[in-house]
């Protein structure tokens, strides 16, 4: 999120001496994107971040995609997956491509290590639960409905305080607010469905100076490596800049409505390389006297459309539940289920809550998704038999 922020102690001028009370120097680290031409922040450590005692390969995390035998709409019931694992290695990836992967996680174990994704940004959507996202930039508390946006290279761990459930979107590039909502300086414009006041930045910066045995697991090109330090990785005394994690609640997304049905781009919340993330929230329906609130049948011929159902009654669908994921691939039309168009006429509002991922390269389904697939979904548009 491109606006300046500062936490803790930093020197008056960058790249100058900055001394600890004992007379030793703090260690300055410039953390940026796209070399030195993207956004960046400068952090000040008690210890050199390069001072690694040991490193070794931890695990391969290559996804196993299944061969596509036909082109069809698919429905996956993620609440049928058993909870387990920690907030990173408990993630169950269901689909992806070379730009982005999507998975879910209902962790039951704590993280006894720290984590860093060196491939791209992450968005962790909190479906259920409360807790903390603890990072090198400070701590963010989370609650249901929060999007946690974690920039590439951020060292972090997720610490649930109650049973939590997440939708996870991992990119191979940056994830940002849509360009059409921003001016040339990066400020969100008046027609944006959210603004800077809705963005929650780290709330507290706790500087850890303790020594011990600390593991940071770093993911790079589908391999995770373990780095071991003799000091706590959250040893930052201060930082400033434009790069940091933040939270945005889906409940703070203000829907854009019209006299007739508005297309999915009005729900867009984030943009990535070859994909977008959208928020479907409670809103007033279309107010033309002859409006049909249900979406029209459409062929998304150059994008795959994925919907994750969070809460409420999704007015164009039947047979989907909390935690359902539907995949409508490019090349074939989709739209309301039988009876849903007629039932929507005259309705004034909807209470639905859902997250959508649209990709502009085809998605592939993983083997982990097959046991929770609803095999009858493709035929759910057929009229009921007498």
PyMOL commands that set and color helices and strands:
alter all, ss='L'
color gray80, all
select helices_A, chain A and resi 78-80+179-181+196-198+250-252+264-267+340-344+367-370+377-381
alter helices_A, ss='H'
color red, helices_A
select strands_A, chain A and resi 5-8+27-32+40-45+54-60+74-77+92-96+100-105+114-117+122-128+131-135+138-142+146-150+155-160+165-171+200-201+211-220+223-231+236-241+246-249+268-272+275-280+283-284+304-311+324-328+349-350+353-359+364-365
alter strands_A, ss='S'
color yellow, strands_A
deselect
rebuild
show_as cartoon
